[in-house]
Amino acid sequence: MNEVTPVTVSVDVLTLVAVLLGALLVLGLILARLYKRATKEVSFVRTGFRGEKVIMNGGAIVLPVLHEIIPVNMNTLRLEVRRAAEQALITRDRMRVDVMAEFYVRVKPTVESIGNAAQTLGLKTMNPAELKELVEGKL
């Protein structure tokens, strides 16, 4: 008969424990790499597999092939609009007026508003110059 000695059993158990700890470590590293956090300054919208999800506080797992994220700037942005020379405003009495106005814009911190900002403005919320160029005509 074949007898199992206590030394062999303890080596097998130690090997199994080492393999499990290694697997858990690798799994933890993969999840840490895929986890994206939102801050108070930047929220994001994750789209793709399982639909749209707005992340304001906390974070989410973002799988590169299945998901796409659109960051949304939550800070207040100052947009300055100037109209002078050829672009000056014309009054009712046909006088040209040079105008300078400042607008302060921000995204309302609600799920619906962040989703709308991501859909309509996209990555432009992260770059004030591009955002100004987009909305300057309307302001």
C-alpha positions in Angstrom: 0.0 0.0 0.0 1.0 3.5 -0.6 1.2 5.7 2.5 1.1 9.4 2.5 3.6 11.0 4.8 2.8 14.2 6.7 5.7 16.0 4.9 4.2 15.3 1.5 0.7 16.6 2.5 2.1 19.8 4.0 4.1 20.5 0.8 1.0 19.9 -1.4 -1.0 22.3 0.8 1.7 24.9 0.8 1.9 24.7 -3.0 -1.9 25.0 -3.3 -1.9 28.0 -1.0 1.0 29.7 -2.9 -0.8 29.2 -6.3 -4.1 30.6 -4.8 -2.3 33.7 -3.4 -0.5 34.2 -6.7 -3.8 34.0 -8.6 -5.5 36.4 -6.2 -2.6 38.9 -6.5 -2.8 38.7 -10.4 -6.6 39.2 -10.3 -6.2 42.1 -7.9 -3.6 43.8 -10.2 -5.9 43.4 -13.2 -8.9 44.8 -11.4 -6.9 47.7 -10.1 -5.7 48.5 -13.6 -9.3 48.4 -15.0 -10.9 50.4 -12.2 -11.4 54.1 -13.1 -12.3 56.7 -10.4 -14.3 59.8 -10.7 -13.3 62.9 -8.6 -15.1 66.0 -7.5 -13.6 67.8 -10.5 -14.1 65.2 -13.2 -17.0 62.8 -13.6 -17.4 60.4 -16.4 -19.9 58.5 -18.5 -19.2 54.8 -19.3 -20.9 53.6 -22.4 -20.9 50.3 -24.2 -21.6 46.9 -22.6 -24.8 47.1 -20.4 -25.7 50.6 -21.5 -24.8 54.1 -20.2 -23.7 54.6 -16.6 -22.9 58.0 -15.2 -20.2 58.0 -12.5 -20.1 61.0 -10.2 -18.6 59.7 -7.0 -16.7 56.5 -6.7 -15.7 54.6 -9.8 -16.4 51.7 -12.2 -14.6 48.9 -13.9 -13.9 49.9 -17.5 -13.1 47.0 -19.9 -11.2 48.4 -22.8 -12.9 46.4 -25.6 -16.4 46.6 -24.2 -16.6 50.2 -22.7 -15.7 53.7 -23.6 -15.5 56.6 -21.1 -16.3 60.3 -21.8 -14.9 62.6 -19.0 -17.0 65.6 -18.0 -15.4 68.6 -16.4 -17.3 69.6 -13.3 -15.5 72.9 -12.6 -16.9 76.3 -13.4 -15.4 77.6 -16.7 -15.1 81.2 -17.7 -15.8 82.0 -21.3 -15.0 85.4 -22.6 -16.7 86.7 -25.7 -15.4 89.9 -27.5 -17.0 91.7 -30.4 -14.9 94.4 -31.9 -14.0 96.0 -35.2 -15.8 94.1 -38.1 -17.6 91.8 -35.6 -18.9 94.7 -33.4 -22.6 94.9 -32.6 -24.7 97.3 -34.5 -27.3 99.3 -32.6 -30.7 100.5 -33.8 -29.3 103.9 -34.7 -26.6 102.1 -36.8 -23.7 102.7 -34.5 -21.0 100.1 -33.9 -20.4 99.0 -30.3 -17.5 97.1 -29.1 -18.6 94.5 -26.5 -16.8 92.2 -24.1 -18.8 89.7 -21.9 -17.9 86.9 -19.6 -20.0 83.8 -19.1 -19.5 81.3 -16.3 -20.7 77.8 -17.2 -20.7 74.5 -15.4 -22.4 71.2 -15.5 -25.1 70.7 -12.9 -24.1 67.7 -10.7 -27.0 65.4 -11.5 -27.0 62.2 -13.5 -29.2 63.6 -16.2 -27.1 66.8 -16.7 -23.8 64.9 -16.8 -25.2 62.5 -19.3 -26.5 65.4 -21.5 -23.1 67.2 -21.3 -21.3 64.0 -22.3 -23.7 63.5 -25.2 -23.8 67.0 -26.6 -20.3 68.4 -25.7 -18.2 65.2 -25.4 -14.5 65.9 -24.7 -14.9 69.6 -25.3 -15.8 70.1 -21.6 -12.2 69.2 -20.8 -10.8 72.0 -23.0 -12.3 75.5 -22.5 -11.0 76.9 -25.8 -12.8 74.2 -27.8 -16.0 74.7 -25.7 -15.8 78.5 -26.3 -15.5 77.9 -30.0 -18.5 75.7 -30.0 -20.9 78.0 -28.0 -19.5 81.4 -29.0 -22.0 82.0 -31.7 -24.9 81.3 -29.4 -23.6 83.5 -26.6 
